Amino acid sequence: MSLHELAGQTPPRDYLVDVPRLISAYYQAEPLAEDPSQRIAFGTSGHRGSSLNTSFNEAHIAAVTAALVEYRQRERIDGPVLIGFDTHALAWPAFMTTVEVLAAAGVPFRFQHDNAPTPTPVISQAIIAANRAGGARCDGIILTPSHNPPGDGGFKYNPPHGGPADTDATGWIERRANELLVDWQAIRRQPFDRAIKSDAAQGVDFIRPYVEALDRVIDMQAIAKAGVSIGVDPMGGAGLPYWEPIAEHYGLDLTVVNRQVEPDFRFIPLDHDGKIRMDCSSPYAMAGLLKIKDRFDVAFGNDTDADRHGIVSPEGGLINPNHFLSVSIDYLFGHRKEWGGDLKVGKTAVSSSMIDRVAGGLGREVYETPVGIKWFQPGLTDGWLGFGGEESAGATFLARNGEVWNTDKDGLTMGLLAAEILAVTGEDVWARFNRLVDAYGQPFYARRDAALAPEQKARFKGLDPDSLGITELAGESVTGVRTRAPGNDAPIGGLKVETANGWFAARPSGTEPIYKIYAESFHDAGHLEQILEQAQRVVGDALGD
């Protein structure tokens, strides 16, 4: 895909979403329940869409919330729903609809009392903390499309374990919600001004408990004592209200470099394709922080719901998410003395094989899953998985004493972990990664998108190791072809081909008419390109390109 001519630059006015029109469409546009593009569909991170194409509207949120009410009754979840939302324009209207349905059903719910946004990891940690105390079980809703463009909205459900709902839960909720969508106006609701003051509602402070608990998972004292200077760009997202309290509580030398909050995100530089996307793993969206990286010992950004991280150092700039996962694993398993010696390392099928090499050097077993942080929840909850990370700049890990911290991606703690690594070792993340390269080799990693027709997407499910007939990849013998993850034997939604020094994986997008090819080489950039070209050719042939 060619680089957009304005990538990394502030968007011109005509690139901005029309916020009044967006919100008006949320209330006025009604989806056609028989149109697949306008139905409720839960992907790896909940239901996402835009009111402008009638895929995220009042009808959708009313129906999915009503379905969730029924699901909670079915699962006997009778505690309060903890609700968070981000700074996308559609988040507040969706919050209002959600609250109206919950209150009418008599379902108790909690929200940030001053209506400040609440990050995904904060809701996850709050669910776990509340349920650890006993009593009625809590769960959570986060109204966010994560790093998606400003015109999008999202609805995520986190059950009592605190992490994203599994496919059994989302499948049931999705089916029931689409049944309710047919006659969504019949769903019982209470007007918002009454619902938010009803007996079901309770405004709470999510900020202070999270801030005060942070030293359970991060050595905050080490960061403060070392005087590490930290720059943070919340990218206009839900993390903004948290950083000043964190800095004040722990005495950190921390500067919030960007305090802007605008629903059209006009201050975010355009991404590689010319879209506004709050992607902290993109050097184009992070162009503003990269310009001032030399002012700080370490800097980082978070996406809009603060579940992702982008780590920046003066030495090397923005580090590849895969590289930081490897650095984090190497540090954590070497410095968390209270962690058990048999804890495993969690990675997704499309994350770097550098993780496997680092884990092998540490004598740790790798637990490889399909894409999605949800797959790591059982291991984190039960305490046999120390770390779970995915290639798209999302990760979480156990508390310092080996207890579960949260079971969703936590961009706040991953950013602070980079500061802790510098404070404790005296080396920034790039220096630590270069040490790993010296020990295990230099990885070359890339992702490429290819067009996918609807009939081809259906064929992906039928692919198996024999479909490709591949025995050699970029000059090396194939050592494995897999359609299921070795960690939990779950389908990866595509396939993966491996050699001793390289691999590729291909899986269809859940929202776009493309399939994604991930590839890595431990030889050089030229070898990586050979893998990518052969992958697209071989997969295309298998799909009937």
N, C-alpha and C positions, 0 to 999 in steps of 0.2 A: 504494500500500500504506500503510495507516494505521500510525502510530507506536505501538509497544507502550508501555503505561503505565509499565513499569519500565525503559525504555531509558535507558542511562547509569548505572543503579544496580547495586550489588553484588547478585549473584543470591541469592535465598532458597534455603534448604537443599533444597527439593524441586525446584529447577531443576538440581541437580548430578547428573552421571552417576554411576551405581553402579559404581565402578571394579572391585571384586572380581567383580561379575557380568559386566562387560565382558571381563575377562581370562579368566574361566571359559568364557564363550561362545566366545572365540577358539579354545580347545582342544576344547570339547565339541560345538559346533554344526558339522554337516557340510553343505556346500552341495549342492544338487541341480544337477548339471551341465546338465540340460535346461531349467532355469529361467533365462531371460535376466537376471533381476534378481540372480541368485546366481553368474553367470559372471564371469570376469575381463574387464575392459574398460578399455583405456587411453584416457584423455582427453588434454587438452592438457598435463596434468602427471602422467601416470602413472595407475596404478590406485588408486582410492580407494573406501572403503566403511566399514562398521561391522560388528563381530562380532555385534551385537545383531540385525541383520537378515540375517545370514549372507551378507555381501558382502565381508568382510575377515576371514578366518579362517586357521588353520594350513594348511588344505588349499590355499587360494589362494596363500599365500606359498611353500609347498613347490613347487607346480606352476609358478609364474612364475619362481622361482629355477632350477628344473630346466630350464625352457625357455630361460632366459638362458644356462645352461651350454652348451646345444646351439648357441645363436646365436653365442656367442663362438667355439666350434669352427668353425662355418660361416664366420665372418668372420676366422678366424685371429688372434684377440686372445688372446695368451698371457701377458700381464703380470698383475700382481695387480689385484683389484677393490678399490677404495677405498670403504669403507662409512661412511656417516654416518647418524645418526638424530636425531630431535628429542625433545621431552619429552611428547608424547602418550602416554597409557597403553599403547596398542597397539604403540608403536614398539619397546620392548624385546623383547616376545614375538616380534615379526616379525624383529628382529635375530637372535634365537636360532635361529629356523627357517631363516633365510637362511644363517647360518654353518654349521648342521648339514648343509645340502645342498651347499654349496660345498666343505666339508672332505671329505665323502664322495666327491665327484667329483674331488678332488685339485686344485681351483682355488685358487691362492694369493689371500689377501685381507689387507687392512690395516685397522685400526680404531684409534680413539683409545685409547691404552694405559690410561688411568685410567677408561675407560667414560663419560667426559663426552660430552654430545651434540655433534654436529658440524653446522654450518649447511650448507645447500645450496651457497652461493657458495664456501665453503672447499673442498668436494670438487671443484667445477668448477676452481678455481684450482690445486689440487693435481694434478689429472689433467693439466692443460696443462703445469705445471712439470715433472712426471715425464716426460711424453712429449717435451718439448723437449730433455731430456737424452739422449734416444735409448734404444736397447735395446728390450726387450719392451714392447708397448703396454699401457697401463693404461686402465681404464674405471671407472665408479662406480655405486653404488647408494645412494640416500638414502631412508630409511624415514620418510616424513612425508606428512601430508595438507595441509601448509602451514597456512593460517589457519583451517581447518575446525574445527567444534566438537569438544569433548574426546572424544566417543564414536567419532570416526573414526580410521582408519589410512590410510596411503598407501605406495606403492612406486613410486619413480621410478628410471629408468635413464638414465645419462649415458654415452654411448660415448666413444671416445678423443679426440674433439674437445672434450670437456668440457661441452657444452651438452646440453639435453634431446634424447632420441632422436627422430628424424624418424618420420613415419608409416609408412615402409617397414619400419623396425626394429620399432616397437611393434606394427604389424600382424602381422608374423611371430611375434613373441614371444607376442602375445595368442592367436593361433590355436593355436600349439603348446601353450601353457599350458592352454587349455581342453580340448585333447585329453588332456593328462596329468591334468587335474582329475577325469576319469571314474574313474581308478584311482590316485588320488594317494597312497594308503598304500603303493603299490609303489615309490615314489621312494626311492632310496638316501639314507640320512642317517646321520650320526655323532652320538652323544650330545653335547650341548653342552659338558659339562665336558671331554670329550676333544677336541672340535673346536676349541675356543678355545685349546688348548695344543698342537695338532697342528703338523706341519711347514708346513702351508698357512697358518697364522695368524701374523700379526706385529703386535704393538701398537706404534704410532708416536705421535709428537706432531704433530698437525695444527695446533695453536695457534701455536706459535712461528714456523714458516715463514711462515704467513699474516700474522702481526703484523709480522714483519720486512720483508715485501715490500710492505706498504701504501704506503710512500712512493714506490713506483714508479707508483702510480695517483693518489694524493692528495698535495697539498703539506702534509705533516704538520708540517714546520718552520714554515710560515707560520701555521698554527693555534696552535702552541705559542707562537711569538713574539708573536702578537697577544693572547694571554691570553684567548681566547674561552672563556667558561664554557659547558659542555655538560651537558645532562641527558639520560640514556638510560633508556628503559624497554624491557627485552628481552621484556616481556609473558610472562614465565615460560618463554621459549624457549631455543633452542640458542645464541643469541648471548651469553647471560650469561657463560660462562667466558672470553669474548674481550675484554670491555671493560676490565677491570682491567689485563691485560697490555698492551693498546694504550695506555692512559693512562700506565702506568709507563714503557713503552719510549720514548714520544715526549714525555713530560713535559707531558701535557695536563691542563687544569683540567676534569676530567670526573667526573661523579657518576652512579652507577647508582642510580636513584631507587626501583627495585623489584627486590628480590632473591628474591622468592617463586617457588618452583617446586612446584606441586601438580598431580597428574595430572587432577584435576577442574577445574582453573583457576577455583577459587571466588573469586579476587581480581580477575578480569576483569569489568568492568561489562557488563551485557547490551547486545547490539547493538540496532539499530532494530526488529528483529522479535522481541525477547525471547529470543534464543538467545545462548549464550556462544560468541563467535567472536573469535579473536585477530587481528582485522583492524585493522592500524595505519593504514588509510585511513579508518576510521570514527570520527567524533567521539564516538560513544557508547562504543565499546570503549576509546577513548583518553581517556575522561573524567578518569581519575586524573591523567594527565600534564598535561592542559589546566588542571587546578585549580592547578598549581604552575608554570605556564609563565613567570611573571614572575621566578622565581628564577634563570633562565638567559638567556644571550644567544641560545642556540638549543637546542632539544631535539628528540628524535626517538624513535620506537618502531620495533620490528621485529616481524614475525609470528613464528610458532613455529620455522620453519626459517631465519629471517633472510634470506629472499630478497626481502621487501617492505619498504617504508619509509613512515613517516608523519612529516612535518616540521612542527614547531611553533615559532612565534616569539612573543615577548611582544606584538608589534604586532598580529598578525592571527590568532593561534591556529593551528589545523591548516590547512595550505594544501592545496587540491584537488590530487590527484596529477597531473592534466593540467597544472595551472599550474606545478607544480614541474618537470615534464619540460621545459616551455618555458623556464623560468629556467635550468635545467641546460644545455640546448643553447646558449642565448645566451651563457652564461658560458664553457663549455668550448671552443666553437669560436672564441671571442674571446681566450682566455688560454692555450691549449695550443699554444705557438709551434712545437713540434716535429711537430705534426700536419700532414699534407699538405693542400694547398689544394684537393684534389679529393675529400676524404672526404665521404661522404654521411651524411644523418640518417635513422635508422630509426624508423618509427612504425607502429602497427597501424591497421587500417581504422576502428576505433572510438575512436581517440585524437583529441584536440582538433585542430581546424584551425588553432589558434593556432600549433602547431608548424610547419605549412606556411608561415604568414606570417613567423614568426621565421626559418626556414631561408631563405626568399626574401630577407629583409633581409640575411642573411649571405652571400648568393650561393651557397648550398649546395643540392644536389639532395636531394629527399625520396625515400626508399625505403619505400613503403607495402606492408604485408603483411597476411595474415589475423591473427587473434588468436593470440598465443603467442610467447614470447621465442625459441623454437627457430628461427623464421624468420630471425633476425638472425645466427645462428651462422656461416654461410658468409662473410658480409661482415666479421664481426669477425675470424675466423680468417685470412682472406686479406688483411685490412688495407685494405679499401676502404670500410668502414663505421665511422664514428667513435663512434656512439652508437646504441643500440637501446632503445626504451622502449615500454611499453604502459600503457593507461589505468588498470589496476588496481594502480598503485603498484609496478611492477617495471621495473627498467632496469639496464643495464650499459654500460660505455664502455671505450675503449682506455686503455692505460697512458700516462703522460705523454710517453713517447718514441715513441708511435704503435704499440707492439707490443700484441698481444692480452693482456688481463688475465684475464678469464674470459668464458665464453660462456653463462652462466646469470644470472638476476637476482641482484643483489648489494645487499641492503638495508643492509649495513654500510658500504660505500663511498658509497652515496647519502646516508646520514646524515652521514658525514664531509664529503661534498662541500658540504652546506649550511653546515657550519662553515667550510670553506675559502672559500666565496663571501663570507661575512661577514668573515673575516680579511683577505682580499685587497682587497675593494672597499669595506669599511666599511658595507655595506648588507645588511640581512637579506633573506630570500627574498621577503617581501611587498613591500618597497620595490623590489626588482628586478622583480617581476611588474608592479607599477604602472607602471614605466617602459615595459614592453612594451605594456601597455594603452594608454598615451598614444600609442605609436607605431603599434599595429596594431588597436586596438579591444578592447572588452570582450566576452569570450566568456561565454555562459550555457549550461551543459552539464548534462545529466541522463540517468539511466537508469531505465527503467520495465519492469516484468515483466507479461506477459500470459499467461493460461492457454492451454495447448496440448494438444489431444487427440492420442493416438498416431497416428491416421490423418493428422492435420494435419502432424505432424512429418515424415512421409514426403514430404509435398507440398513442403516447403521445398526439397528437392533439385531439384524441377522448376521452381522459380521462375526467371524470366529477365526481362530488361528489358521485354519485351512483356506479361508477366503482370500488371503493375500498371496499365498504360495511364495513367500519371501524367505530366502535362505542367506542372503547377503545384503548388508546395508552400508553404503558408502565405503566399500572395500573391506569390510569386516564381517566375519561370520555372525549370523543372528544367534543369540543365546536364549532368546525367549520371545514369544508372542502371546500377549495376555489380553483378555477382555474382562477379567475380574481382578480386584485388588488382592494382593497376597496377604495383607494384614487381616481383613475381615471377610474375604471372599465375596464382597459385594460387587455388582457390575459397575464398571467405571464409565459406562455410557458411551463407550467407543472402544478403542484398542490401543495397545502399547507394544512397540517393537524395540528390543534391546540388544546391544552388543557389549563387548568388554569396555569400550571407550565412547559409547554414544547411544542415543535412543531417540525415538520420537513417539508421540502420542497424538491421537486424533479423536475429537469428540464434537458433536454438533452443539451449536449455541442454543440455549433455551428460549431466546427472545429474537434472534435475527436469522435471516436465511443464509447462514454461513456455517462452516465447520472450522474449528480451531486446530491448528497443528502446533504442538509444542515440541521443541527439539533441543538437544544438548550434545556437545562434543567436548572431549578432553584432549583433542589434538590441536585444532586451530580453527579460525573463522572460515577458512575455505572448506574444511571437512564438515563444519556445521551447515554450510550452504548446500553441500552435496546431500546431506541427510534431509534437509528441508525439500529440496527439489525431488528427490526420490520418493519421499513420503507423499507429497502431493500427487505425484504420478501414480504411485501404487494404490493409494486410497481412492483416487479418482477412477482408476480402472475397476476397482472392486465395487464401486458404487454405480458403475455404468455411466461414467462421465462422457 
